Amino acid sequence: MTKKKNLSPKYQIWIDARKKFKLSHAHIQMARELGMNPKKFGNLANNHQESWKEPLPDFIESLYFKRFNKKKPENVGSVEQIVKDKKKIRAVQN
């Protein structure tokens, strides 16, 4: 039995989306920076019946390039790492 980490739903939804749609940490970070909603990834994903749709990772990359004129974010980190960093910052501030 696997233990689920005690993360807020705000971050847990991104982790679940990464696993469900087989996205990399970079794709998740790009989607977060674009302000995408992970609950809507199912509508955007190509399920091989809609051949006109771009695969979800490629779609995220193309949107990121259009908005920021960069192929990938500079500092890529996992959602788990972001949560750890925020906890460290809060501990230092208190």
C-alpha positions as CSV (number, residue, x, y, z in Angstrom):
1,M,0.0,0.0,0.0
2,T,1.4,3.3,-0.9
3,K,1.2,6.3,1.3
4,K,-0.1,9.5,-0.1
5,K,1.8,12.5,1.0
6,N,0.0,15.2,2.8
7,L,0.0,17.9,0.1
8,S,-2.7,20.4,-0.4
9,P,-5.1,19.7,-3.2
10,K,-3.7,22.6,-5.0
11,Y,-0.4,20.7,-5.6
12,Q,-1.8,17.1,-5.5
13,I,-3.9,17.7,-8.6
14,W,-0.7,18.6,-10.6
15,I,1.0,15.4,-9.4
16,D,-2.0,13.3,-10.4
17,A,-2.2,15.0,-13.8
18,R,1.6,14.3,-14.3
19,K,1.1,10.6,-13.6
20,K,-2.2,10.2,-15.6
21,F,-1.1,11.9,-18.8
22,K,2.6,10.8,-18.5
23,L,4.0,14.4,-18.5
24,S,7.5,15.4,-17.4
25,H,8.3,17.9,-14.7
26,A,9.1,20.4,-17.4
27,H,5.7,20.0,-19.0
28,I,3.9,20.5,-15.7
29,Q,6.0,23.6,-14.9
30,M,5.2,25.0,-18.3
31,A,1.5,24.3,-17.9
32,R,1.5,26.0,-14.4
33,E,3.3,29.1,-15.8
34,L,0.7,29.2,-18.6
35,G,-2.1,29.1,-16.1
36,M,-3.6,25.9,-17.4
37,N,-6.2,24.0,-15.4
38,P,-5.1,20.3,-14.9
39,K,-8.7,19.3,-14.6
40,K,-9.1,20.2,-18.3
41,F,-6.2,18.1,-19.6
42,G,-8.6,15.3,-20.5
43,N,-10.3,17.5,-23.1
44,L,-6.9,18.6,-24.5
45,A,-5.3,15.2,-24.6
46,N,-5.2,13.2,-27.9
47,N,-6.8,9.8,-27.3
48,H,-5.8,8.5,-30.8
49,Q,-9.4,8.8,-32.0
50,E,-8.9,12.5,-32.7
51,S,-5.9,12.4,-35.1
52,W,-6.2,16.2,-35.7
53,K,-5.2,17.0,-32.1
54,E,-1.6,17.5,-31.1
55,P,-0.3,15.3,-28.3
56,L,-0.6,17.0,-24.9
57,P,3.1,17.5,-24.3
58,D,3.6,19.0,-27.7
59,F,0.6,21.2,-27.3
60,I,1.9,22.6,-24.0
61,E,5.3,23.2,-25.5
62,S,3.8,25.1,-28.5
63,L,1.7,27.3,-26.2
64,Y,4.7,28.0,-24.0
65,F,6.8,28.9,-27.0
66,K,4.1,31.2,-28.4
67,R,3.8,33.1,-25.1
68,F,7.3,33.2,-23.8
69,N,9.5,32.6,-26.9
70,K,11.4,30.0,-25.0
71,K,11.5,26.2,-25.6
72,K,11.8,25.2,-22.0
73,P,11.8,26.9,-18.6
74,E,15.2,27.8,-17.2
75,N,14.9,26.1,-13.8
76,V,12.8,23.0,-13.9
77,G,11.7,21.5,-10.6
78,S,9.1,18.9,-9.6
79,V,6.0,19.9,-7.7
80,E,7.2,18.0,-4.7
81,Q,10.4,20.1,-4.7
82,I,8.4,23.3,-5.0
83,V,6.4,22.3,-1.9
84,K,9.6,21.5,0.0
85,D,11.2,24.9,-0.9
86,K,8.0,26.7,0.2
87,K,8.1,24.9,3.6
88,K,11.7,25.8,4.1
89,I,11.0,29.5,3.4
90,R,8.1,29.5,5.8
91,A,10.3,27.8,8.5
92,V,13.0,30.5,8.0
93,Q,10.5,33.3,8.2
94,N,9.0,32.0,11.5
